[in-house]
Amino acid sequence: MRAASLGGHRLALACAIGSLVAAWLPSPGLFVALGLGIAAIGAGWVGFARRDNPGGARLGAAAAITLGGLGFALGAVRVVLVLLAISHVDGML
């Protein structure tokens, strides 16, 4: 049971890094970045809230929350830029 609880921060970090990578990918990347960012924040929160995890696992979970939030923010900025570009093209027509 304890060994299964220690792997949660690794999953959260993988989601967070995937979110950052997806933020730089073309078209569906921004939506993947949003989804993986939310998953990283949620999994990191669960991993950080467990008081019986060692310090390194909790620190990894906190890092996943931070990186997941950054990936989510980058994806959200891309969504806003796309919507602004669509509005600008619509105004030109």
C-alpha positions as CSV (number, residue, x, y, z in Angstrom):
1,M,0.0,0.0,0.0
2,R,2.8,2.5,0.9
3,A,4.7,1.8,-2.3
4,A,1.7,2.6,-4.4
5,S,1.3,6.0,-2.7
6,L,4.9,7.0,-3.4
7,G,4.4,6.9,-7.2
8,G,1.8,9.6,-7.3
9,H,4.3,12.5,-7.5
10,R,5.9,10.8,-10.5
11,L,2.6,10.7,-12.4
12,A,2.0,14.4,-11.4
13,L,5.5,15.4,-12.6
14,A,5.0,13.5,-15.9
15,C,1.7,15.3,-16.5
16,A,3.3,18.6,-15.7
17,I,6.2,18.1,-18.1
18,G,3.8,16.8,-20.7
19,S,1.7,20.0,-20.2
20,L,4.7,22.2,-20.8
21,V,5.7,20.3,-23.9
22,A,2.2,20.3,-25.3
23,A,2.0,24.0,-24.9
24,W,4.6,24.4,-27.6
25,L,3.0,21.9,-30.0
26,P,0.7,22.8,-32.9
27,S,-3.1,22.8,-33.0
28,P,-4.3,20.3,-30.5
29,G,-1.4,21.0,-28.2
30,L,-3.0,23.9,-26.4
31,F,-6.0,21.7,-25.4
32,V,-3.7,18.9,-24.3
33,A,-1.7,21.5,-22.3
34,L,-4.9,22.6,-20.5
35,G,-5.9,19.0,-19.7
36,L,-2.5,17.8,-18.6
37,G,-2.1,21.0,-16.5
38,I,-5.3,20.4,-14.7
39,A,-4.3,16.7,-14.1
40,A,-0.9,17.7,-12.8
41,I,-2.3,20.2,-10.4
42,G,-4.9,17.7,-9.1
43,A,-2.4,14.8,-8.8
44,G,0.2,17.0,-7.3
45,W,-2.3,18.3,-4.7
46,V,-3.2,14.8,-3.7
47,G,0.5,13.8,-3.4
48,F,1.3,16.9,-1.4
49,A,-1.6,16.5,1.0
50,R,-0.4,13.1,2.1
51,R,1.4,13.7,5.3
52,D,3.0,10.2,5.5
53,N,5.0,10.7,2.2
54,P,8.7,11.5,2.6
55,G,9.9,15.1,2.0
56,G,11.2,14.3,-1.5
57,A,7.9,13.0,-2.7
58,R,6.0,16.0,-1.3
59,L,8.5,18.4,-2.9
60,G,8.0,16.6,-6.2
61,A,4.3,17.0,-5.9
62,A,4.7,20.7,-5.1
63,A,6.9,21.1,-8.2
64,A,4.2,19.3,-10.2
65,I,1.6,21.8,-9.0
66,T,3.8,24.7,-10.0
67,L,4.8,23.3,-13.4
68,G,1.3,22.1,-14.1
69,G,0.0,25.6,-13.4
70,L,2.6,27.1,-15.7
71,G,1.6,24.6,-18.5
72,F,-2.1,25.5,-17.9
73,A,-1.4,29.2,-18.1
74,L,0.6,28.8,-21.3
75,G,-2.2,26.8,-22.9
76,A,-4.8,29.4,-21.7
77,V,-2.7,32.2,-23.2
78,R,-2.6,30.4,-26.5
79,V,-6.4,30.0,-26.5
80,V,-6.8,33.7,-25.9
81,L,-4.3,34.6,-28.7
82,V,-6.2,32.3,-31.1
83,L,-9.5,33.9,-30.2
84,L,-8.0,37.4,-30.6
85,A,-6.6,36.4,-34.0
86,I,-10.0,35.1,-35.1
87,S,-11.7,38.3,-33.9
88,H,-9.1,40.4,-35.8
89,V,-9.6,38.4,-39.1
90,D,-13.4,38.7,-38.6
91,G,-13.1,42.5,-38.2
92,M,-11.0,42.7,-41.4
93,L,-13.7,40.9,-43.4
